[in-house]
Amino acid sequence: MDIISHLTRTVSPAVLEDDRSPAKKNLLEQFYAIFAARLADNDTFSRFANENIARDDNAFYDRVWTEGAHRDQISRELAGKHNVDATASRGLIAMAAPLAFHEIKSLAGTTPVPQFLNDNLNSYQHHIPAWAGTVLPASAVAATSTTAGTPISDTTSTAPLQKEEEPKESFMKALLPIIGLIILGALAWALLRGCQENPEPVATPAATVQQGAQGNEALAVAGAIEPASLSVATGENSELYACRMSVGDETLQTNVMNALTGAFGDEANKCRADVDDNFAVDMPASAQLATILPIIKNVPNASMIIKGDNITVNAPDKAALDKLVADLQAAAPAMTVQAEGPLDLQGKIDDSLAAADVAMTNLGENPDPRDVARALSIQVINFQVDEAVIPEVNKALLDRAAEIINNVPDMKLMIVGHTDSQASDTYNMELSQERAESVKAYLVSKGVDASKLTTKGMGESEPIADNSTEQGRFRNRRIEFMVNDEVVSANDGMMMNSDSLDPDMNPLDSNNDDLLPDGDDATQGTAVDPTN
């Protein structure tokens, strides 16, 4: 695992945006190494291991290095080394720290971050400058010094080297390294000769190094694996109101579905599954799901998100929320259980755009349409109330999407609009359709062939969270991108034709018979159409 290459590929574009100067890129690379060495210290990491660090939390850097003198030294030294303004250096570091933290946690998966970083010390230690010894914990300095060829010194001296008289008995000691080099040279020559006689390679190194520094040459770096996740919400009668999972394989999907069925019965079939190798194939909480899910089921209008080793919950009533946190923590003591904080609308929007930008940067040439759809769905398009006008903040990302869609011949996407439940079914259906159409119109205005895009308004019919809290309603108001003519079914990850988005038991009308009552067709009453 080449941690520095990964962070350079994922974090640096989000920090630098259009300013891709080599000096600033190299500055960030060196900071990532210092940052990783700091996080490798257990005492340092434990201070904020249970915090929910926002991706735009520029004050996070100040909490990692609590000593102001150390922060000043880091920005000053990096600025001087890479010929970057000191103020700009501090700003780049502050922006990079929370993003790098999230990426490192994602790479670590279920492994504790300090252990992961110490296990992969060789991938970043050679980027650590000598002066960094004064801003790193003693444990980090010791670990690096033990493994690295050149130890980190506690101080950096600017005095010229003084030649000292060596005793004669040290002459043979001085010759030992030279003799060693001669022997190594002879071995290398023999190996080279053998390779010339037999062209088969001795070994093929893992492709973790950036290939090429010019142009658009691909990065031979393994992509980050997202933790598997499960999101559930209950309704007024504690029924399964909304459910979605993102897992790495069908084995984990089956295990999660079995636990959902055990808790919610046939209602578990409404759970949508995204099965893709971009997600982890294990879920730390999977063994406790049989205990966890009945707890959430017993709380009306509650929501729970399990991701990695974190469980985040919410409920309209504070007393019920406090009890829910306590009960879940007792049922899953190895997990971190926390109540969802107040909705930070702007923070959520900014985080989503930054994450979508990174995901789109990682697509590479000729991307899989499903990966494009997933990357675009990350962003929050926060329409104003009762409006379908694209916010300015989303246009730059949509501009990039237009270019990608145009460059991939077989790219065909469906744009799906969703709302919360604050208005009537009919109104929400119309509004969600208008918003999906607005996104399509903008992409077409940027040169996308209209035949590559279709739209669908789903109104409030497919929630992914509860509608009883502000946070849940925010998540339900969304635009999703899917590969046209293919959507993931509710319970088994199988692919269905996009017509299934509007299943119609009565083909003579045009309503969402399987999803909503037939309010648009008085002859059908108010119940869902029969199956025959």
KOLROLUM-372136 format. One record per atom (N, C-alpha, C): x, y, z. Coordinates in steps of 0.1 Angstrom, whole numbers, plus 5000, padded with zeros to 4 digits. Layout:
<pts>
XYZ...
</pts>
This chain:
<pts>
500849885000500050005000500950125000500950204989501650334989500750444993500850475006499950575012500050715006501350755004501550884998500950904984501150794976500650804962499150814963498550734972497050734973496550874977497150934987496751064992496951164981498051154974498351254963497251244952496751124950495751094939494351144944494051124957492751154961492551284968493451324976493251444985493851574977495051564971495651674965494751754955494051674946493151744937492051824943491551774954490451844962491051974969492251964973492852084980493352184970494052144959494652234950493652284940492552204937491652244927492352264913492252384908492852414894494252444896494752474908496152514910496952384912497552324901498252204902499752224901500252334908501752364907502552244914503652204907504452094913504952124927505252254930505752294943504752264954503452304952502452274962502052124963502152054951501851914952502951844960504251884958505351824966505251854980504851984983504652024997503651935004502551904997501451825003501951675005502751624996503251494997504051475010504951575012505751575024504951585037503851675036503051685048502251555051501851485040501151365043501951265051503251265048504151175055504251215070504451345072504551385086503251365093502151385086500751365092500551215095500951135086500850985089501650945101502850995102503650955113503051005126502451125126501751175138500551085142499751045132498550955135498950815139500250775136500650645139500950635154500950745161501050745176499750725182499650625190498350585197497750695205498650765213498150875222497550985213498151015202497651125194496351085188496250975182495050935175493850915184494150865197493050845206492350965210492951085208492351215212491051245204491051195192489951225183489451105176489750985180489350865173487850855173487150905183485650895183484951015179485751115174485051235168484551215154483551285151483051285137483651405130484851375124485651485118484951525104484551645103484051695090485151715080484851695067485951705057486451845055485651945059486052085058486452145072486752055081487152105095488552155095488852275091490152325090490852345103490052345114490652345127491152215132490852105125491351975129492851965130493552035120494952045121495452095134494752195140495152255153494952155164494052055162493851955173494851835172495351815160496451715158497751765164498051885161499251945167498752065176498652035188498152135198499152235201500452215198501452315201501552415189501252535192501252635181502652655175503752635183505052645177505352535167504752415170504952305161504252335148503052385149502252415137502952515128503452615135504252725128505452665121506152575128507352525122507052435110506052355111505652275099505352355087504452455088504152535077505352615072506152665081507352745077508452665070508652545076509652455070509252405056507952365055507452325042507452435032507052555036507052665027508452695022509452695031510752725027511352625017511052495021511652385012511052384998509752424997509152414984508852544977509452654983509252784978507852824976507052804987505652844987505452944998504553044996504253145006503853075019504353125031504053065044502553055047501853165044500453165046499653065038500053055025499452965016499752815021501052795026501352665031500452625042500252715052499352685063497952655059497452725049496152705044495952565037496952535029496952395022496952285033497752305043497852195053496552185061495952295064494652295072493552225064493552255050492552185042492852045040494052005039494451865036494251775048494451825060494451735072493151655073491951715074490751635076490451545064490851585052490551495040491551375041492851405044493751295045493351195057492851255067492451165079491351075074490351115067489251035062489850925052490750965044491250865034492050755041492850795051493650705059492750605067491650655073490750575080490050475070489750525058489150435048490150325044491450355042492450255038492550155049492550205062492750115073491650015075490450055071489249965072489049935087489049805090488749765104490049755113491149775106492449785114492549915121492949915134493150045140494150135132493850255131494650345123496150345127496550365140497950355143498650225139497950115141498549985137498749985122497750025114497750025100498950115095499150235101500250315097501550265100501650205112502950145116503250015107502249945103502449825094502949875081502549995076502850045063503850155064504750155074505650265076506550285064506950175058507950185046507350265035506050285034505450355023505550505024505850555036505850705037507050755045507850665052508950715060510050795053510250755040511350825032510950965028509650995030509251135027509351225039509651175051509751255063511051325064511051455065512351535065512951525079514251545080514951535093514451625103514051755099513551845109512251805116511551715110510151675115510251605129511551565133511651495145511251575157511251715156510951795167509451815168508651775158507151795158506451665158507151555160506551425161506751365175505851285179505951215192507251125192507751105204508951015205508750885199507550825201507250695196507350685181506850795174506950795159508350815155509150895162510550915158511350785160511050715171511750595173511450485163510150475159509750375149510350405136510450535132510950575119512450555119513050585130514550575131514950435131514150345136514550205137514450145123513450185115513250125102513950195091514050325092514550405081516050385080516650415068518050415066518750535073518050645073518650765080517650805091518050805103517150835114516850985114515651015120515251155122516051215133516651325131517451385142516451475150516851495163516051575172516251725168517351765163517651895159518251905145518152015139518852025126519952135127521152095125522252185126522652245113522952375114523352445101524852475101525552425112526952445112527652355103528852395097529552315088530152195095530252085088530751965093532251985097532651935108534051945113534751815111535951815105536651695103537351655116537251535120537851495133538951385130539951385138541051285136540451155142540551045134540050915138541250835143541050755153542050665158542350565147543650515147544050415137543250285138542850245151542250125152540850125145540350245142539050245135539150235120540350215115540550205101539850085095539949965102539349855097537849865097537349925108535849955109535350035097536150135093535750215082535750135069536650035068536649955056535449865054534849825066533849725065532649765055532149895056531049925047531549915032532849955030533349945016533349805011533849715020533849575016532449525013531549565022530149525020529649565006529949695002529549744989530149664978531349624979532049544969531349414967530949344978530249224978528949234971528149344976526849364970526949394955528049464951528249494937528449364929529149274935529449144928528149064926527349064937526048994937525149054926525149184926524249254916524649224902526049214899526549184886526049044882526248944892525848804889524348794886523548874893522048874891521748924877522449034874522149094861522549004850523648934851524148844841523048724839522548684851521548574850520348624843519848744846518648804839518848814824520148844820520348854806520348724799520748614806520648484800519248424801518448464811517148414812516248544814515548584803514748704804513548704813513248594819512048584828512348674840511448764844511648844856511748764869512648814878512748744891511548764899510948894899509748924906509149044900507849054901507049174896506649254908507149374910506649454922505249494920504649514932503249564932503149694925502149724917501949844910501349954919502250014927501750114936502450254934503250264924504050384921503450454910503450584911502850664900503650644887502950614877503650584864503550704855504750774854504750894845504351014852505151124850504851254856504251354846504151314834503651414824502351364818501551454813500351424806499251354814498551274807497351204814497651054816498951024818499250884820498550834833498150704833497350654844498250634856497550634868498250604880497950454883499050384885498950244889498850224904497750274909497550274923496150214926496150124935494850054938493950164944492650154940491650254945491250214960490750314967490350294981489050214981488950134991487750054993486950125004485750155001484850215010484350115020484150155033483550055042482150015038481749895041480449855038479449925048478249955044477350035052475949975051475150015061473749975062473050095068471950135061471150255066469650205067469050215079467650175081466950285088465650295086464750395093463450325096462850355107461550295111460450395109459250355107458150435106457350465119456150515118455450555130455050425138454850315132454550195139455750095140456950155139458150075140458349975129457649995118457849915106459149965099459649885090460849925082460450025072460850145074460350255065461350275054462650265056463650285045464750195049465450155038466650065040467550065028468750075030469750065019471050015024471749925016473049875020473949895008475249905012476349905002477449815006477549704999478449595003479349544992480349474995481349434985481049304978480249214984479949094977478649034982478148934975476848874978476748804991477948754995477948685008477548775020478148895020477848995030476449045028475949055016474549095013473648995019473948865017473048765022472948765037474148785044474148785058473348905064473549025057472749135062471249115060470849065048469449035045468848935055469648835059469048735068468848805082469648895086469448965099468249065097468149135086466949215084465649145084465649025077464448945077464148895091465148855099464848805112464248915121464549045118464049155126462749205121462649225107461549295101460649205093460949075092460148985083460249025069459049015062459049035048459349185044459149275054459449415051460949435047461849335050463249345046463349345031462349295024462549295009462549425003462249535010462249665004463649725005464649655011465949705013466749704999467149814995467949824983469349794985470049714977471449674978472249724967473349784970474349824960475549724963475749624954476749524956477849554946479049594951480049644942481449624949482449594941483749564947484449694952483749814950484249934956484049934971483249844976482949844990483549714997483749725010484349625017483449495018484049385019483349255019483049215034483449295043483149265057482549385064481749365074481149475082481349435097482049525104482349495118481149465126480049525123478849505131477949385127478349315116477549205111477149105121478149065130477848955139476849005150476749135152475749185162474449235156474249215143473049275136471749205142471849085145470649015151470249075164471149135171470849205184470549355181471249415172471149555170469749595163469449515153468249555145466949555153466649455162465449465171465449585180466649635184466649755192466149875184466649895172466150005164464649985160464249865158462849835154461949885164462249875177461349915188461250065190461950145182461850285184461150345171459950405173459350465161460050585155460050595142460650715135462050735139462850625140464250635143465050595130466250635130467150605119468550555125469150475117470550425121471350405108472550455109473550435098474750355104475050245099476250165103477250175091478450225094479450235084480850215091481550115086482850085093482550045107483250105117483050065131482250175138481450255131480650355136479150335134478350365144476850355143476350495147475650555138475050695140473550675140472850725151471450715152470750845154469450845152468650965154467250925157466551015164465150995168464551125171463251145169462651275171462651315186462551215195462451235209463851215216464351325224465651315230465851195239464751175248464851065257464950935250464250915239464250795232465650785225466150895220467450895214468550855223468550915235469550875245469550735249468350675251468250535254468650445242468350495230468750415218470350405218470950515220472450515220472950425231472450425243472950345254472650195251471450165246471150025243472049965232472250045221473149995210474549985215475050075223476450065228476649935236475549905244475649785252475549655244474849665233474749545224475949525215476649635212477849625203478949715209479549665220480549745227481749775219482049695209483249725201483049835191481749875189481449985179481350115186481550225179481350355184479950405180479150425190477750465188477550605192476950685183476750825186475450875181474950985187473751045182474051145171473251145161473551235150473451385154474351465151474351605155473351685147473251815150472351905142472751915128471851935119472151945105472952065102474152035097475052145091474852145076473852215072473452215058474652245048475252365051476352405042477552305043477852255055478952165056478652035048477351985049477051865042477151885027476752005022476852035008478352035003479152115011480552125008481251995008480951905018481551775019481151695007479951695003479451614992480151654979480251784977480951824965482451784964483051804976484451764977484651614974483751534980483851384978483551344964482551414958482151384944483351424935483951534938485051584929486251484930486551424942487551324943487151204935485951154937485451034930485551054915485251174910485251194895486751204890487551254898489051264895489551114894489051024902489550894902488950804891488050854883487450774873488350724862489350814858490250774847489650784834490350734824489850734810488850614808487850644799486850544796486250474808485650544817485150494830483950404828483750314837482450234838481350334841480250324833479050414835478550404849478650284856478150274869478950354879480250364877481150444885480850594883480550634871480250774869478950804876477950714875476650744882476850754897477650664902477950664917478650794921479650834913480350954916479451084916478551084906477651204905476551204916476251084920475151074931475651124944476951134946477551174959477151314962477151404952476951544954475451574959475351674967474051724971473651844962472551824955472051944948470952004956471252104963470252154973469352264966468352214960467352304954466652394964466352514961465552594970464152534971463452574982462052514984461152554972460452444968459552464956460152504943461452494942462152534930462952414923463252434911463952334903465152404896465752504902466852574895468152524901469052484892470352424896471152534904471552504916472452594924473752614917474252734918475552764911476652674916476652634929477752564934477852424928476852374922476852244916477352244901477352364895477552364880478952324876479952354884481352314880481452154879480752094889480851944889480051884877478851944874478051904863478751934850479552034849480352064837481251954835481951904845482851794844482151664839480951644845480151534841479751534826479451654822479051664807480251624798481451664802482551624794482851474794482651414806482851274807481751194799480551234800479451174793479651184778480151294774480351314759481551224754482551204763483651134758483550974759482450934765482250784766481050754757481350684746480250664736479050594741479150494750478050414754477450454767477750584771477250634784475850674783474950614790473550654790473050644805472650764810472250774824470850814826470250764837468950814841469150904853468451014853468551114864467251094872467351064884466151034893465951134904464851204905464551294915463751234927464151284939463451234951463151354960462051344968461751454977461551394991461351475001460851435014459351425014458751405025457251385025456451505030457051625029456451745035455251795027455051755015453851795007453051675003452051704994451251584990452051494980451551374978452151284969452251334955451151394951451151444937452051554935452051644944452951764943454451714943454751624952456151584953456651504941455651434935456051364923456351454911455551564910455751664900457051734902457351774915458551854918459751774915459751644919460951564917461151544902460151534894460351524880460951654874460451764879460951894874462451904877462751864889464151874893465051784885464651664882465451574873465551634859464451694854464451754841465451874841465451944852466352064853467852014851468151914858469551864857469851814843468951744837469151704823469251824814468451924815468552044807469852114808470352114820471652184822472752104815472751964816473751884810473651894794472451904789472251914775472752054770472552154779473052284775474552294774475252194781476652184780477152084770476252054761476751974749476451824750475751774761475451634761474351604752474451494745473351444736472151404745471051474742469851444750469451304750469751224739469351084739470151004749471251054755471950984765471350994779470351084780469851104793468351084794467851024804466451014807466251054821464951084824464651134838463451054844463351064857462250994864462051074877460851104880460551164893459851064902460451044914459950934923459250994935459251134936458551194947459151144960458251114969458651064983458550914984458450844973458150704973459350614977460550664975461750584978462650654988462250665001463050725011464250645014465350715018466550645023466750675037465950755043466050795057464650825063464550855076463250885081462851025077461551055077461051185073460651265086460951215098460551275110461551375116462751365110463851455115464351545104464951655107465451745097466651675089467451595096468551525090468051425080466951355084466451245075465751305063465051415065464351485053465451535043466551585049467651635040468151525032468451405037468951295029467951245019466651255022465651205012465551305000465751435002465751524991467051514983466951444972468251404965467951384950469051394942469051354928470051234927469551134921470451014920470650984905471850944901472150904888472250754887471650694877471750544875472050524860472550404858472750364844471450334838471150404827469850394820469550254817468250214819467750084816468249974826468950024837469349934847469350004861468549944870468549994884468649874893469149904905469349794915467949764921467649634921466349604927466449614942465349594949465249624963466049524972465949394969466549304979467649214973467949204961468949104956469949164947469949294945471049344936470949304922469849234918469649204904469349324896469549324883469349444875467949424868467249544868465949544862465849654851464949644842464849744832464249874839464549984834464150114840462650124840461950054832460450064833459950014847460849934854460349884867460350004877460850114873460750234882459250274883458450244873457050274873456250144871456350044880455649924877454149944877453449884868452049914865451249784864450549754875449649644875448449664865448149784863447049814853447649894842448049824831448749894820447850004813446550014816445750114810445950254815446550264827446850394833448350424833448750534838450150574837450750614851450150554862450550604875451550504881452050524893452950444900452250344909451550244902450650164910451250074921452550034919453149954929453750044940453850174938454450264947453550364955452450404948451550494954450150454952449250504960447750474957447450544944446350494938445950544925445150674925445750774931444950894932444650964919445450924908445150994895444150914887443650804892442650724885441550684894440450764894439350744904438750604903438850544891438150414889438850304896440150334900440950234906440850244922440150334927440050354941441350414947441650394959442850444966443850344970443550214967444450114970445350074959446450014962447349964951446649864942446949864929446249774920446549624924445549544922445749394925446749344915447249224919448249164911447749084899446449084897445949004886445049084878
</pts>
